[in-house]
Amino acid sequence: MADKKRPIDGKNPLATYLQKTKCPIVLEEIILELESTNKTNPELESAKNELQKIKAVVAVPLFAEDRLIGVLTLGDKKNKEMYTDDDIDFLKTVSNQLAVGLERARLHQEMVAKEKLASLGTAAAGMVHEIKNPLAVIEGMSESIVSAFENGKRQTIEDYKKIVPQELKRINNLVQDLLTYSKPSELNKVSLNMNNILQDALNTYALECEKKQILTEKNLGTIPNKHMDFEKMKQAFTNLILNAIQAMPNGGKLYIETYSKYDKIFIKIKDSGTGITKKDLKNMFDPFYSTKEKGTGLGLAITYKIIKEHQGEITAESDPRSGTVFTISL
């Protein structure tokens, strides 16, 4: 029986020989060839020794274009018979399919690695941009506070006491949001009714809606329970509700609807706000992408992640004349 898995580098004599010949080799045929000739063949001898070392009697090269990316090795047949030409032809076909699969897997890994690097770069750039603003405020206030103490400027001191903690809180919230977005989640799923989570999220912003003259209309249908993480789903809904409130600075209407269809639950959260342009709509779930002056651009990215973790989908439609509607399906 051949070894199940063994790394083979470019210096391996078996890999070197297969790279050169590009053909399957059979141990018994190599032995016969070496015995039937008076000339020494170091490469063939080394390949034979390597086959015996790994207890293989057949070796089939796997090529991606002209690159040797692997070797398929087999031990003795269970019935102890020799490998026939038909067997070798079949193994060639299998090796071609294996090579295609391995190459696709490699390309996929490279693509994932590039996407992770790109995402990391975006996150780093976003962090720098968002932290620079409050730091600039703190730096400016710090430079003036000494002079304020020396000259008895009470208002500047009061401003410092008020503004600096706010900006530090802003930085802390940004870091917490980034940790929430980037850290793998452990979901505590229990059987819950989506209407109850939505109502809880609405209660969080009831006073804010009243203060900004935002009318809330609900149409919560009869829907089955689903296994969900209460805190995560509440965070997703509060992010969407807050986003809707911020889109209606001069008041408006917040409409929330739930219904069940085709064994799925649907949630619609609609505002009558300023709407989102087509360009911004494409990027709105990307981390650090925000059209708001004080937005970190992580709220909707976190919401998207939470919905995906619950095997759901979230989409957005918007019209500058009538507002934005988010639709979630679970």
C-alpha positions in Angstrom: 0.0 0.0 0.0 1.4 3.4 -1.0 1.7 6.2 1.6 -1.6 8.1 1.6 -0.1 11.6 1.6 3.5 12.7 1.3 4.9 16.1 0.2 7.1 15.9 -2.9 9.3 18.9 -3.7 11.2 19.7 -6.9 14.3 18.0 -5.7 12.6 14.6 -5.1 14.0 12.1 -7.7 10.5 10.7 -8.5 9.2 14.3 -9.1 12.2 15.1 -11.2 11.8 12.1 -13.4 8.0 12.6 -13.8 8.5 16.2 -14.7 10.9 15.2 -17.4 9.0 12.3 -18.9 5.4 13.5 -18.2 4.2 9.9 -18.3 3.0 7.4 -15.6 5.6 4.9 -14.5 5.2 1.3 -13.2 7.8 -0.2 -10.8 7.9 -3.6 -12.4 8.5 -2.0 -15.9 11.3 0.1 -14.4 13.0 -2.9 -12.8 12.8 -4.8 -16.1 14.2 -1.9 -18.1 17.1 -1.5 -15.7 17.9 -5.2 -15.8 17.7 -5.5 -19.6 20.3 -2.8 -20.3 24.0 -2.7 -19.6 24.0 1.1 -19.3 23.4 2.8 -16.0 20.5 5.2 -15.7 20.9 7.2 -12.4 17.6 9.1 -12.9 15.6 5.9 -13.4 17.4 4.1 -10.6 16.6 7.0 -8.2 12.9 7.0 -9.3 12.8 3.2 -8.6 14.3 3.7 -5.2 11.8 6.4 -4.3 8.9 4.2 -5.4 10.1 1.4 -3.2 10.7 3.8 -0.4 7.1 5.0 -0.4 5.8 1.4 -1.1 4.3 2.4 -4.4 4.2 0.4 -7.6 2.6 3.0 -9.9 3.2 6.8 -10.0 1.0 9.1 -12.2 2.0 12.8 -12.6 -0.5 15.6 -12.1 0.1 18.6 -14.3 -1.4 22.0 -14.5 -0.2 23.3 -17.8 3.6 22.4 -17.6 3.8 22.5 -13.8 4.0 19.3 -11.8 1.6 19.9 -8.9 1.3 16.4 -7.5 1.9 12.7 -8.0 -0.8 10.0 -7.7 0.8 6.9 -6.3 -0.7 3.4 -5.8 0.4 0.3 -4.1 -0.2 -3.3 -5.1 -3.6 -4.4 -6.2 -5.6 -6.4 -3.7 -5.5 -9.4 -6.1 -1.8 -8.9 -6.6 -2.2 -8.7 -10.4 -0.1 -6.3 -12.5 -1.5 -3.0 -13.6 -2.7 -3.3 -17.2 -2.5 -0.7 -20.0 -6.3 -0.1 -19.5 -5.6 0.6 -15.8 -2.9 3.1 -16.7 -5.2 4.8 -19.2 -7.9 5.1 -16.6 -5.4 6.5 -14.0 -4.3 9.1 -16.6 -8.0 10.2 -16.9 -8.3 10.4 -13.1 -5.0 12.3 -12.8 -6.2 14.9 -15.2 -9.4 15.4 -13.2 -7.4 15.5 -10.0 -5.0 18.1 -11.4 -7.9 20.4 -12.5 -9.5 20.1 -9.0 -6.2 20.8 -7.2 -5.5 23.8 -9.4 -8.9 25.2 -8.9 -8.5 24.7 -5.1 -5.2 26.5 -5.2 -6.6 29.4 -7.2 -9.5 29.7 -4.8 -7.1 29.8 -1.8 -5.1 32.6 -3.6 -8.3 34.5 -4.3 -9.5 34.2 -0.7 -6.1 35.3 0.6 -6.2 38.4 -1.7 -9.7 39.3 -0.6 -8.6 39.0 3.0 -5.6 41.3 2.4 -7.8 43.8 0.5 -10.4 43.7 3.3 -7.6 44.3 5.9 -6.3 47.2 3.8 -9.8 48.7 3.7 -10.3 48.2 7.4 -6.9 49.7 8.2 -7.5 52.8 6.0 -11.0 53.2 7.5 -9.6 53.0 11.0 -7.0 55.6 10.3 -9.5 57.9 8.7 -12.1 57.6 11.4 -9.6 57.9 14.4 -7.8 60.9 12.9 -10.9 63.1 13.2 -11.5 62.8 16.9 -7.7 62.8 17.6 -7.4 66.1 15.8 -10.2 67.5 18.0 -8.5 66.2 21.1 -5.1 67.6 20.0 -6.6 71.0 19.3 -8.3 71.1 22.7 -5.2 69.9 24.5 -3.1 72.7 22.9 -5.6 75.4 24.1 -6.3 74.0 27.6 -3.0 75.2 29.1 -3.5 78.7 27.9 -7.1 78.5 29.2 -5.9 77.6 32.7 -3.3 80.4 32.7 -5.7 83.0 31.4 -8.8 81.8 33.3 -10.8 81.1 30.2 -13.6 79.2 31.9 -15.6 78.5 28.7 -12.7 76.8 27.0 -12.2 74.6 30.1 -15.9 73.6 30.1 -15.7 72.8 26.4 -12.7 70.6 27.0 -14.4 68.7 29.8 -17.4 68.1 27.5 -15.8 67.5 24.1 -12.8 65.4 24.9 -14.7 62.6 26.7 -17.2 62.6 23.7 -14.3 62.1 21.2 -12.7 59.4 23.3 -16.0 57.6 23.5 -16.3 57.9 19.7 -12.9 56.2 19.3 -13.9 53.5 21.8 -17.2 52.8 20.0 -15.3 52.5 16.7 -12.9 50.0 18.1 -15.8 48.0 19.7 -17.6 48.0 16.3 -14.5 46.8 14.5 -14.0 44.0 17.0 -17.7 43.0 16.5 -17.3 43.0 12.8 -13.9 41.1 12.6 -14.2 38.7 15.4 -15.8 35.2 14.7 -19.2 35.0 16.4 -20.4 32.3 18.7 -24.2 32.3 18.2 -26.4 31.4 21.2 -29.4 30.2 19.2 -32.7 29.5 20.8 -36.3 29.4 19.5 -37.5 33.0 19.2 -40.2 35.0 17.5 -38.9 37.7 15.2 -41.7 40.1 16.1 -40.6 40.1 19.7 -37.0 41.0 18.8 -38.2 43.8 16.5 -40.5 45.2 19.1 -37.6 45.2 21.6 -35.4 47.0 19.1 -38.2 49.6 18.4 -38.6 50.3 22.1 -34.9 51.2 22.2 -35.5 54.1 19.8 -39.1 55.0 20.8 -38.1 58.3 22.5 -35.7 59.2 19.6 -38.5 58.7 17.1 -40.9 60.9 19.1 -38.3 63.6 19.5 -37.6 63.7 15.8 -41.3 63.5 14.9 -41.0 60.1 13.2 -44.2 58.2 13.0 -43.8 54.4 13.4 -46.2 52.0 11.6 -46.1 48.3 12.2 -47.6 45.4 10.3 -46.3 42.4 12.2 -47.8 39.2 10.7 -48.2 35.8 12.2 -44.8 34.1 11.7 -43.2 30.9 13.1 -40.4 30.8 15.6 -36.9 30.4 14.4 -33.6 29.5 16.1 -31.7 32.7 16.5 -29.3 34.6 18.7 -31.5 37.3 20.4 -28.7 39.8 21.1 -27.2 39.5 17.6 -30.5 39.9 15.8 -31.5 42.8 18.0 -28.2 44.5 17.2 -28.9 44.0 13.4 -32.4 45.5 13.8 -31.3 48.4 15.9 -28.6 49.2 13.4 -31.3 49.3 10.6 -33.7 51.3 12.7 -31.0 53.8 13.7 -30.0 54.1 10.0 -33.6 54.9 9.1 -33.9 57.5 11.9 -30.8 59.2 10.7 -32.1 59.3 7.2 -35.1 61.4 8.4 -33.6 64.4 10.2 -36.8 66.4 9.6 -39.3 63.7 10.6 -41.0 61.1 8.5 -42.4 57.6 8.6 -40.8 54.4 9.8 -42.6 51.3 8.5 -41.9 47.8 9.7 -43.5 44.6 8.3 -43.1 40.9 8.9 -44.7 38.0 7.1 -44.1 34.3 6.2 -43.8 32.9 2.7 -42.4 29.6 1.3 -41.1 28.5 4.7 -39.2 31.8 5.1 -39.7 34.8 7.3 -39.5 38.2 5.7 -38.8 41.5 7.5 -39.1 44.9 5.8 -37.8 48.1 7.4 -38.7 51.2 5.4 -38.1 54.9 5.9 -39.3 57.9 4.1 -36.0 59.6 4.2 -33.5 61.1 1.8 -32.8 57.8 0.0 -29.5 56.4 -1.2 -27.9 56.8 -4.6 -27.3 53.8 -6.9 -23.5 54.2 -6.4 -23.7 54.2 -2.6 -26.3 51.4 -2.7 -23.7 49.0 -4.2 -21.2 49.6 -1.4 -23.4 50.2 1.6 -22.7 46.8 3.3 -18.9 47.3 2.9 -17.0 48.1 6.1 -16.1 51.8 6.7 -18.3 52.9 3.8 -20.6 55.7 5.0 -22.3 58.7 3.6 -22.9 60.2 7.0 -20.5 62.8 8.5 -20.4 61.0 11.9 -20.9 57.5 10.6 -18.2 54.8 11.0 -19.5 52.7 8.2 -19.6 49.6 10.3 -23.3 49.5 11.3 -24.6 48.0 8.1 -21.5 45.8 7.6 -22.2 44.3 11.1 -25.9 43.8 10.2 -25.0 42.1 7.0 -22.6 39.8 8.8 -25.2 38.9 11.5 -27.8 38.1 8.9 -25.4 35.9 6.9 -24.4 34.1 10.2 -28.1 33.2 10.5 -28.1 31.8 6.9 -30.3 34.8 5.8 -30.2 37.4 3.0 -30.5 41.1 3.2 -31.1 43.5 0.3 -31.8 47.2 -0.1 -33.8 49.3 -2.5 -33.8 53.1 -2.5 -35.3 56.1 -4.2 -34.3 59.7 -3.3 -38.0 60.6 -3.5 -39.5 57.9 -1.3 -36.7 56.6 1.0 -35.1 53.2 1.5 -36.4 49.8 2.3 -34.3 46.9 3.7 -35.6 43.4 3.2 -34.4 40.5 5.3 -35.3 36.9 4.6 -34.5 34.0 7.0 
